[in-house]
Amino acid sequence: MTYICIPRVKIEPESVMLNMLAEKIVLSAINAEHLAYCPSMDLIALATIDEQVHVHRLNGQRVFGVANKQSEAKIKGVQWKPNGKA
């Protein structure tokens, strides 16, 4: 089980403040290098170490997920397009 803490970022001159916005328990271990936040839709996309991709709302609600069926295929990154699409 892995905990994800989603901070709300507020940038001020010369300082950054992080406030806890939500906390989510996910059943698979998360690959910390593969997280992406979409500010236009308030979604977070993440990849697990067993090559699954999940998208959650900031309140913890799961939007969708997909499992990798090919054992050779590896996730190299997770990124949102500038228009907010995955």
Buried (B, 14 or more C-beta within 10 A) or exposed (E): EBEBEBBEEEEEEEEEEEEEBBEBEBEBEBBEEBBBBBEEBBBBBBBBEEBBBBBBBBEBEEEEBEEBEEEEEEBEEBEBEEEEEB
